[in-house]
Structures are given as structure tokens and as C-alpha cells.
């Protein structure tokens, strides 16, 4: 049976898991095989990512986790037409603004469409380079269609002498290199004004933007919050994306009623590290109440009802100095992130109720 990981690596990981929790290696392998046989598509990587080797978890708890191999089945209930709107950041922005919701302001874009209100259209690589030489800085750039925060940049400025862009992480990139990579019309790039964090958050984590992932489920007007977690960037990272647990970004579990951070950790699985404070500021975070929590949640719930054909929606909401802002709606978002934020598998009764027969 294919477990999605080389046997040698499985053994090394299982031995490390035994050191951490006392779980016997043979039992871990037996559980992996059994979980792989289920409809939830769990691989060995999923098993270790969610620490399913932990003897503190019951078999019922372990069997409710969903793996990457089940992703297609997980999102089969989504309407393709609404998925297309949600996954294209320009179309999603247009939809949300039409319904009166605040979104990050797009100041320029290079998609095939030239009708984004208030945005300069960068028709080709040459136009992109011309605009970037005189653009307002700082600003944020990302693909109009992307996943997991890849190819996202926070640009602090432009150096005319070297014709390079300066990024928040201290790196630089020549305009020629950037335009050659992103100046085509394959979906395009969008450039947004840089949002600033709410002062209460800035005091705790520094001048970095933080977003919550709110998974909202339901049909029609009957929508409810299912998962709530907040991502807190560290160091000079340009985004707060988790990116497989390698970014160092902190993930906080939230109390649904108050928005208080109840648990805080970085890394996944065997590399999970728990903490209660931000590593850069030293400020305590566990127990801290996310500012504007109730307005942010109410806004996401209201917005979810406008994406009628999506029973499962993963909203990224930013907590800014100008109130909560809807960054994007993920119609086929990460399988790992919501389960890490939930601390449980997705296959809970209220989630399974979305599927005919109660099965993913």
C-alpha cells in the first residue's frame, strides 16, 4: 500500500514520534495503513503533520482527520461557477465590493482584463516596469490566482541606480527579472495598497499585518463558523502564510465567542513548538483578544451568504487600523490549516452534514 512517504523516512519519523510520546512504531505503522484505507485519504505525511501518533488521541478522533488525497472529494460539493469567482482575486474583489464589503485596494493589475475600477492596467511586461519605477511604495503584490501565499511580495521601494525592487525581507529583485516572471497575461498580478495592523495587534507583534482564517460552512442563509485560527507573522516575512509549517509564522487557536487566543504554536507535527508569546516582541499572546473580533466575524458570515454555491468557505480577514478587511475567500483552501486551527479533524458531524449520506 502506498503511504505517500519513503519507508525509511516513515521509520525515522515514527521513531522520533516514539521519543516524543511513547507511541510504539509498529502501532503507528498499523494506524497509518488503516487510515490510508479510509475515505479520508490520509497519507503518512498527514499522519505526522497532525500528530495522529499521539496516544492521547482516541481512534475516533484520529479517524476524523482528512488528508490531501481526499481533497477532490472534500470540495466536490462546491459549485464550479462560484469557485471560479472566489479563486480569482480580481473577480472576488469585484463581487465583494459590489456587496459593500471592504477589501484591499487594488492600485494596479496585469490580468487580461483592463476594467478593474481604480487600478492601472499593466498590459505587458514593459508597462509593468514603467509603472513600478514610479509606483507608490510600500505596496503588496501577488498573483490574481494563487495558493498558499506563493509568489507574494511586499515591496518597500525602488532603487533607480540598480533598477531593482526592495522587498521587506531584505532581498532585492531586478525589474527585468520580476517583469519577465510576472509580466505575462497568465492570470496576472495584482498590486495592492499596504494595509497597516490594528494598533493593539501592532503592540503585540510589531508592524505586521495579521489575518484570521475563518472556515464558514452551511447552505443558503444558514451559515456558521466552523474553524477560527489566527496567523501571526514573525521576523521579516512578507506574508503571514503558514506554507507547510516552514515559515515560522505562529498559529493561534481562537475562542469563537471572544476572539481570545487560547493556544499558540509554530511548526507542524514532529516540529511543533508551543509558546505563549511573540518571539520578536516578547509580548504575551495567549489570552489576548483579537481586536474587532465580533465585527470581523459578522462581516465574514454576511459575505459568505453572497457566495451562494460554496458550502465550505475559508475566509482570510485582516485586522487593520481601519477595521476588519476581507482579504479573500478560499473555495478550495488548505486541508491542513483548518484542522491545525481546529485541533480536530474536519469530519465532525456538522461538517459531514453538508454531504449526501454524511460521507466525504
C-alpha positions, 0 to 999 in steps of 0.5 A: 500500500502506498503511504505517500512517504519513503519507508525509511523516512516513515521509520525515522519519523515514527521513531522520533514520534516514539521519543516524543510520546511513547507511541510504539512504531509498529502501532503507528505503522498499523494506524497509518495503513488503516487510515490510508484505507479510509475515505479520508485519504490520509497519507503518512505525511498527514499522519505526522503533520497532525500528530495522529501518533499521539496516544492521547488521541482516541481512534475516533478522533484520529479517524476524523482527520482528512488528508490531501488525497481526499481533497477532490472529494472534500470540495466536490460539493462546491459549485464550479461557477462560484469557485471560479469567482472566489479563486480569482482575486480580481473577480472576488474583489469585484463581487465583494465590493459590489456587496459593500464589503471592504477589501484591499485596494487594488492600485494596479493589475496585469490580468487580461482584463483592463476594467478593474475600477481604480487600478492601472492596467499593466498590459505587458511586461514593459508597462509593468516596469514603467509603472513600478519605477514610479509606483507608490511604495510600500505596496503588496503584490501577488498573483490574481490566482494563487495558493498558499501565499506563493509568489507574494511580495511586499515591496518597500521601494525602488532603487533607480541606480540598480533598477531593482525592487526592495522587498521587506525581507531584505532581498532585492529583485531586478525589474527585468527579472520580476517583469519577465516572471510576472509580466505575462497575461497568465492570470496576472498580478495584482498590486495592492495598497499596504494595509497597516495592523490594528494598533493593539495587534501592532503592540503585540507583534510589531508592524505586521499585518495579521489575518484570521482564517475563518472556515464558514460552512452551511447552505443558503442563509444558514451559515456558521463558523466552523474553524477560527485560527489566527496567523501571526507573522514573525521576523521579516516575512512578507506574508503571514502564510503558514506554507507547510509549517516552514515559515515560522509564522505562529498559529493561534487557536481562537475562542469563537465567542471572544476572539481570545487566543487560547493556544499558540504554536509554530511548526507542524507535527514532529516540529511543533513548538508551543509558546505563549508569546511573540518571539520578536516582541516578547509580548504575551499572546495567549489570552489576548483578544483579537481586536474587532473580533465580533465585527470581523466575524459578522462581516465574514458570515454576511459575505459568505451568504453572497457566495451562494454555491460554496458550502465550505468557505475559508475566509482570510480577514485582516485586522487593520487600523481601519477595521476588519478587511476581507482579504479573500475567500478560499473555495478550495483552501488548505486541508491542513490549516483548518484542522491545525486551527481546529485541533480536530479533524474536519469530519465532525458531524456538522461538517459531514452534514453538508454531504449526501449520506454524511460521507466525504 
